[in-house]
Every structure is written in C-alpha cells, then in structure tokens.
C-alpha cells in the first residue's frame, strides 16, 4: 500500500530562500476543533507552517514553482509593503 509522499520545494525570491513542504489531506476532528484540509503546500519558516496552495501530485514542478511564487508575492511581500 503506497502512502502519501511529502514533497519539498525551495524557491529563491527577492534574495531569500523559501522552503515549502506538501502535506496530506486530513479529515476534520470536531472534538479537537480541527478543520478538514485538502492536500496542501505549506510555507515552512521559524518552526511554523502556513498553508499556501493546494497540492496536486500530478502537477508539473514548474507550474508548482510559479504558483508558489505568485503566492509569495501576494501573501508575503504584499504584507510587508502594507506594514511599511
């Protein structure tokens, strides 16, 4: 029986390297107030993880890199511009 295999991507943007890891989908656990989540790419930084984009195993790696770069621009760099 084959299980989910985590994937990792490292993207360099604006002089920084960003580490993304894919995680398997999981069902909700109402007793622990955990919501269901589809398979997702997460940004990993400072011992934390933030959901980024959906993970589709059949997706081309170049397309994944493009989508993750767009996510960084919208959620990381845009947020920093709003703080300044």
VOTORLO-473999 format. One record per residue (C-alpha): x negated, y negated, z negated; residue in three letters; chain; residue number from 1. Coordinates in nm, 4 decimals. Each point is the difference from the previous one (the first is absolute). Layout:
<atoms>
ATOM         xx         yy         zz   type   mol   seq
ATOM          X          Y          Z    ALA     A   NUM
...
</atoms>
This chain:
<atoms>
ATOM         xx         yy         zz   type   mol   seq
ATOM     0.0000     0.0000     0.0000    UNK     A     1
ATOM    -0.1502    -0.3308     0.1069    UNK     A     2
ATOM     0.0381    -0.2926    -0.2307    UNK     A     3
ATOM    -0.0228    -0.3708     0.0477    UNK     A     4
ATOM    -0.3504    -0.1194     0.0801    UNK     A     5
ATOM    -0.0843    -0.3488    -0.1179    UNK     A     6
ATOM    -0.1662    -0.2184     0.2604    UNK     A     7
ATOM    -0.2260    -0.2982    -0.0599    UNK     A     8
ATOM    -0.0743    -0.3081     0.2081    UNK     A     9
ATOM    -0.2556    -0.2751    -0.0635    UNK     A    10
ATOM     0.0659    -0.3295     0.1765    UNK     A    11
ATOM    -0.2287    -0.2992     0.0112    UNK     A    12
ATOM     0.1836    -0.3318     0.0189    UNK     A    13
ATOM    -0.1230    -0.3518    -0.0728    UNK     A    14
ATOM    -0.3272     0.1264    -0.1439    UNK     A    15
ATOM     0.1584     0.2513    -0.2404    UNK     A    16
ATOM     0.0499     0.3749     0.0192    UNK     A    17
ATOM     0.3463     0.1293    -0.0921    UNK     A    18
ATOM     0.0661     0.3596    -0.1005    UNK     A    19
ATOM     0.3330     0.1642     0.0864    UNK     A    20
ATOM     0.1171     0.3496    -0.0983    UNK     A    21
ATOM     0.3106     0.1866     0.1171    UNK     A    22
ATOM     0.2240     0.1630    -0.2604    UNK     A    23
ATOM     0.2677     0.2643     0.0397    UNK     A    24
ATOM     0.3699    -0.0826    -0.0222    UNK     A    25
ATOM     0.1698     0.0753    -0.3318    UNK     A    26
ATOM     0.3542     0.0286    -0.1273    UNK     A    27
ATOM     0.1540    -0.2307    -0.2558    UNK     A    28
ATOM    -0.0298     0.0885    -0.3684    UNK     A    29
ATOM     0.2869    -0.1929    -0.1640    UNK     A    30
ATOM    -0.0964     0.1066    -0.3535    UNK     A    31
ATOM    -0.3371    -0.1726     0.0463    UNK     A    32
ATOM     0.1437    -0.2870     0.2046    UNK     A    33
ATOM    -0.2156     0.1012     0.2984    UNK     A    34
ATOM     0.1465    -0.0817     0.3395    UNK     A    35
ATOM    -0.0344     0.2283     0.3012    UNK     A    36
ATOM    -0.2694    -0.1032     0.2456    UNK     A    37
ATOM    -0.0800     0.1160     0.3522    UNK     A    38
ATOM    -0.3551     0.0947     0.0996    UNK     A    39
ATOM    -0.1873    -0.3305    -0.0248    UNK     A    40
ATOM    -0.3383    -0.1632     0.0532    UNK     A    41
ATOM    -0.1182    -0.1783    -0.3175    UNK     A    42
ATOM    -0.2639    -0.2695    -0.0416    UNK     A    43
ATOM    -0.2409     0.1112    -0.2740    UNK     A    44
ATOM    -0.1807    -0.2711    -0.1948    UNK     A    45
ATOM    -0.1104    -0.0602    -0.3587    UNK     A    46
ATOM     0.1422     0.3355    -0.1165    UNK     A    47
ATOM     0.3442    -0.0955     0.1303    UNK     A    48
ATOM     0.1983     0.0933     0.3076    UNK     A    49
ATOM     0.2535    -0.1989     0.1986    UNK     A    50
ATOM     0.2363     0.1514     0.2598    UNK     A    51
ATOM    -0.0775    -0.1299     0.3481    UNK     A    52
ATOM     0.1567     0.1775     0.2988    UNK     A    53
ATOM     0.1732     0.3337     0.0659    UNK     A    54
ATOM    -0.2294     0.2952     0.0688    UNK     A    55
ATOM     0.0678     0.2154     0.3067    UNK     A    56
ATOM    -0.2580     0.2811     0.0403    UNK     A    57
ATOM     0.0382     0.0067     0.3796    UNK     A    58
ATOM    -0.0742    -0.3726     0.0346    UNK     A    59
ATOM    -0.3138    -0.0997     0.1924    UNK     A    60
ATOM    -0.2814    -0.1257    -0.2272    UNK     A    61
ATOM    -0.0446    -0.3190     0.2054    UNK     A    62
ATOM     0.3709    -0.0776    -0.0374    UNK     A    63
ATOM    -0.0261     0.0599    -0.3762    UNK     A    64
ATOM    -0.2979    -0.2379    -0.0218    UNK     A    65
ATOM     0.1927    -0.2659     0.1932    UNK     A    66
ATOM     0.3064     0.0327    -0.2255    UNK     A    67
ATOM    -0.2122    -0.0078    -0.3158    UNK     A    68
ATOM    -0.1842    -0.3113     0.1274    UNK     A    69
ATOM     0.3345    -0.1697     0.0664    UNK     A    70
ATOM     0.1145     0.0959    -0.3497    UNK     A    71
ATOM    -0.3180    -0.1517    -0.1493    UNK     A    72
ATOM     0.0557    -0.3254     0.1890    UNK     A    73
ATOM     0.3606    -0.0244    -0.1171    UNK     A    74
ATOM    -0.0338     0.1173    -0.3606    UNK     A    75
ATOM    -0.3565    -0.0643    -0.1117    UNK     A    76
ATOM    -0.1365    -0.2937     0.1960    UNK     A    77
ATOM     0.3314    -0.1880     0.0265    UNK     A    78
ATOM     0.0441     0.0332    -0.3780    UNK     A    79
ATOM    -0.3457    -0.1506    -0.0580    UNK     A    80
ATOM     0.0849    -0.2914     0.2323    UNK     A    81
ATOM     0.3180    -0.0691    -0.1991    UNK     A    82
ATOM    -0.1968    -0.0146    -0.3264    UNK     A    83
ATOM    -0.2486    -0.2563     0.1264    UNK     A    84
</atoms>
